[in-house]
Amino acid sequence: MSNIYEEFKARGLLAQSTNEEAIAKLLENEKVTFYIGFDPTADSLHVGHFMQMKIMAHMQRAGHRPIALFGGGTGMIGDPSGKTDMRKMLTKETIAHNIECFKKQMAKFIDTSDDKALFVNNGDWLLDLNYVDFLRDIGPHFSVNRMLSAECYKSRMEKGLTFLEFNYMIMQSYDFYKLYQDYGCAIEFGGDDQWSNIIGGVELIRRKLGKEAYGMTFQLLTNSEGKKMGKTEKGAIWLDPEKTSPYDFFQYWRNVGDADVIKCLKMLTFLPLEEIAKYEALEGSELNKAKEVLAYELTKLVHNEEEADKALDASRALFSTGGSIENMPKTVLCADNFTDNKITVIDMLLVSKLCPSKGEARRLIQQGGISVGDEKVTDFAREYSSADFEGEGLIVKKGKKTFHRFTL
């Protein structure tokens, strides 16, 4: 087995572990079955999930067996970790649909052939549990005092933690206990916000079975200011191209902060650390080379090489280093978009969905956030005729990072 533990450490991924020495030895000398849980709260995975999948793929490449555990049961409650408000309640039908979407996306990263990895649904055991039997069997092993001190509940305690959410840690702990028994799953992985839940499972296995299981958490994907990465003003950066286009996905990573690009290369790509070390020596504008590599590698992984090439070409056109604007996101205007052969800049922003409302469009213009071509727009009533869109059309810039082309 390759020394995957040291690889994780070198990439700055590790946060906490229940027994560092034992886990490192186990991963180096044995084929280990481990799991990471994914609650199906949407019909697409996002960037935060991608890091967990990349860890699973690293482990699989090192000879270990991943279990992707889908929360058909826990998704009915919702994880309170890091949340100030209660999660939206989902129907069984919505959860089932979301799980199928997750499976399709995850299959691009995880090889499930010949039992090399497993996709498991915790609804298979949680939804049919007898409540009284479960309380008698599992409840005595959890201290309410210790649960209330857990980090995962702190932000919810301020607004009021419901009894529904309070059960989440016990259910996740039971998942680990069940996977240990049924599949010999020895380690649970997760983001560092899952530490309390993971500890619950490790301790339940020890108390119920007298066996040793392990937990390990990974750093959350945050920028140099400590804020979670993977979100824009439009919302989450999704892996589904219908929710976040390959171009927008590429542009997000192309525009990460200088202080974050090397960390992202280490944590999110499969590039060898020796190659990443070359980019660490870059400074100032030269860091754009590293950002371009980061954006290209991630777009290729999440989408495919063809989409990565298109996004790279369009990005280079924007940053004036060669390339074609053909691959830039665009809106094709038709006769219905014009009034007396004219269209206002506000209507352009609405029809392209660059802005969700006229109020938002006016606010952006007022703040100097909209440019058409090389001209910053200051007049809400600014109009363009159909002739302005002939040839290559007009390029609208929203803020510093969003570009959109309008043609006929």
N, C-alpha and C positions, 0 to 999 in steps of 0.2 A: 504494500500500500504506500502511496505517496504521502508525504508529510503535509496533509491538507491543513492541519491546525496552524502550522507555522506560516503557510500561505495566507490564511485568513488574518493572522496577526500582522504579517508584512503589509497587507493591503489596508490595514487600519479598520478592519471590519468588526473585530471582537469588542464586546462591551463587558459582559459578565458571564461567569460559568460557575456551576455548583461545585466542581472539583476539577480545576484546570489540569493538574498532573494526570489524573485518571482518564480524563477525556482525551488528552493529547496521546496518551499511550494506547488507548482503545482505538482511536482513529488511525494510528500508525500501524497497528498489528492485526486488526480484525476487520472483516466486512461488516459494517454496522448498518442496521435499519434505523432510520430517524424520521421525524415528521415535522412539518410546518403546517399550521392551520390557516385556512382562508375562508372568512365569512363572506357569503355571496350577497353583499349589500348593494351591488349594481350589476348591470349586464356586461361589464367589461372590467378587466384588470387595469390598474393604473401603475404609475412609476414606482410607488412604494411597494407594490406587489412584485414588480420586476426585480428589485434587489433581492427579495426572498427567493425568487425563481432562479436567479443567477447563482445564489448560494447552493441551492439544490443541484443545479447543473455542475457546479464545481465539485460537489460531493460525489455526484454520480460518475464524473470523469475520474475521480480518485478511487473508484471501485466500490462505493457505498450505495445503499438502496434507499431512495427517498419515498416517503409517503406524503402525498398532498391530501390533506384532510379538509374536505369541504363541509362547511357548517350548515348542513340541512336542518340540524337541530338547534345549535347555538345561534344560528341566524334568525331564529324565531324570537330570540330575546334581544340580542345586540350587545356587543362588548362595550362596557362603559369606560374602558381605559382611555385616558386622555380627553374625554368628552365632558363638556360642561352642560350639555343637554342630552336628554334621552334620545336614543336613535329612533328613526322612523320604523314602525311596525310593518313587516312585510308578510304577504300571504304565502302559503305553501307553494302555490302555483308560480309566483314570482321568484321565489327562492330556487325552485327546481329549474326554471328557465335560466336564471343567472348561473347556476352550477354548470349547466351544459355549455354556456358561453365561456366560462372559465376553463373548462376542460379542453375546448377547441384551441383557445389561445395558449394554454400551458403545454399542449402537445408539441408545440414548436420548439420548446426548450428542454422538455423532459422525455426521455425514451422509455416508454412503458412496455416495449416488446419483451417477451421471454421473462416476465416477472422482474425486470430491471428496476421498475418503479411501480407504485400503486396509487390509484386514485380511489379514495375512500370517502364515504358520506357519513358523518356522525348522526344524521337523522335515522340511520338504520338501527341504532340502539337507543338513542335518546328519546325518540318520539313514542316509543312503546313502553317506556319504563313505568312501573307501578310507583306512584308517588310515595306511599307510606313505606313500601319495601325499600325504596331508594334512600329515604330519610334514615331509616333504621340501619341500613347497611353502610352508608357513606357519611351521613351527618355527624356521627360521633368523632370523626377524625379531623374535624375542622373547628378551630377556635374562632368564635365571633370577634373577640377582642383583637386577635391577630389579623383577621380579615379586614376589620375597620381601619387598621393602621396601614394597610397596603396602599402603595402608590396609585394603583389603578382606580381606586375609589375616591381619592382625595378631591379631585375637581368636581366630582358629582356630589360629594357630601355638602358642598356649599349651597347648592340649589335644591338638594333633597334627593337622596339615593332611594330608588324604589326597591321593593323586595324582589321584583322581577329581575332587575339588574344584579342584585346582590347574589343571586343564584349562579351568575355567569362563571365565576371562578371555580365553583364546585363542578359545574358541567365540563369546563375545560380540563380540570384535573381528572375527572372521570374518563375523558377521552384518552388521556395518556395512559391511564390504568388499563383501559380496554385494549388499546393498541399494543401495549406491552404484553398482555396476555395472548392476544390473537395473532400478533405478527412478530413478536420478539423485538418490538421497537424500544431501543435503549436510550435514545436522546430526543428531546424536544428542542427545536430551534425556534427563534422568533425575534421580533424587534425588541429593543430594550424596554419598551413600554409594556411588554408582556412578562416581565420578570416575576412579578408576584403570582400571576396565573401559572407560570411554569413551575415555580417552587411548590405550589399547591399539588401539582401532579407528581412531582418527585417524592414529596413527603407521603402522599396517599399510597403510592406503590410500596414505599418502605414500611408503612404501618400495616397495610393490608396483606402484603405478600412477603415481607421481610427481605425484599430484593433491592438491589441498588440500580437506580436509573439516574439519568443526568439531564441537566438543562443548560443551554447556552444561548445567550442573546447577542444580537448584533447592533452596531451603532445605527441610529436612525439617520436617514439621509437629510442632513441639514446644511445650510450655507454657513459662511464664516460669521454671520450674525446670530446663528443659533435658530434660524427659522426653517421650518420644514420646506424641502424642495419638492418640485413636482406639481406646483400649482401656478396658475396665471390669473389675470383678472377675469378670464373666461371660465375658470374653474380648474379641475384636475387635468393633468396630462395623462390621457388614456392611451392604452395600447391598441384599441380598436380604431382603425383608420377612418371610420365613419364619425367618430367622436372627436378625434384629434388627427388631422391629416398628417401624412408622413412629412410634408413640408413644415407644418407648424411644430411637429415633434422635433425635427432637425433644428429648426430655428431656436427652440427653447434651449437646447444644449449648446448651440453655437453662441448663445448670448449669456452663458453663465458668467459669474464674476471671476476676475483673475485669480482671486484667492481660493476658488473652489474647483478649478478645472483639473488640477492634478489629483485631488482627492477623488473626484468623480471618475477619472480614468482608472484609478486603483480599485475603487469600490464597485464600479458598474460594468467595466469591460473585461474581456479575457486577454487583453494585451499583456505580454510578459512584462514583469516589473523592470527588467533591464531596458526594455524599450521605453517605458514610461519615464525612467530615470533621465533619459535624454531630454525629455520635455521639461523636466524639473529645472534644468539649467536656463530655460528661456525666461526673458523678462520683457515687460512693456508690451509693445504691439506684436512682438514675436510670439507671445502667448496665444495669439489668434490661430496659429498653426495647430497648437494643442487643442484648442476649442473645436476646430474643424475636424480633427481626428476623432475627438470625443463624440461629436454630433454624428459623424459618418458611421462610426462603429456601432453606436446604439441604434441608429435608424436601420442599419443593415441587420442587426440582431432581431429587432422588434418587427420590422416589416420585411424587406428583402434587399438584395444588392441593387436591383434596378431602381427601386424607390429611393435608396440612399444616393445613387448616382444622380438622379433627377434633382433631389433636394440640394445636393452639393453644387450642381451646375447653377441652379437658381440662386443659391446663396452667394456664389462667387460673382454672379451678375450684379447683385445688390451691393457687394463690397468692392466692386470695380477691379476684380482680379481675373477677368475673363469669365466666360460662361454665357448662358442663354436665359433670357427672361421667359422663355416658353414654359418653363416648369414652375413659374411663380403662380400661386393661387390667383384665380381670376374670376371675374363675373362678366358674362356676355350680355350686354344690354340689347333690348329689343325695342321696337317702335312704341310699345305700351309704356315704356319707362320714361318717355319724353312727352313734354307738353309744349306745343308750339316749337318743336325741335330743340327744346332745352331741358336740361335736368339739373336740379340743384345739388350742391355737394351733400346736403343733409339726406336727400333721397338716395344718393349714391351709397352713403354709409348704411342706410337702412336696407336697401335691396341686396347689398353684399353681406349683410349681417355683421358688418364691422362694429355696428352699434345696435343695441336692442330697441332703442327708442329715440324719438326726436329730442327729448330732453337730454339724454346722454350725449347725443351728437352735438348739440349746442354747447354743452359743458366742455367737451373736448376741444371744440373750436375756440371757445372763449379762453381756454387755458393754453392755447397754442400747440395743441397736440395733433393737428391734422395738416398735412402738406399734400399738395397735388403737384406732381413733378418736382420742381425745385422751389415752388412757391408755397409759403406758409399761408393757410387760409385764415382770414380774420373776419370775413363777412358771412353771416349765416345764410344770406340770400345768394351767395356766389353761384353762378350758373355756368354750364358748359354745353356747347352745341354738339350735335351728332358728328360734325366735322372734326371736332377735337379728339374723337376716339378712333379715327381712321388710322390705318397702318398698325403700329405696335400698340396703340391705345394710350391711356393715361395710367400712371402709377400713383396710387395713394399711399402715403405713409402715415400710420397711426402710432403715435408715440415714437419710441426709438427703435422698436424691434419688429413691428408688424407692417408688411408691405402687401399690397393687393393691386392687381392689374385689371383695368376695365377696357373692354373692347366691344366692338359691334358684332 
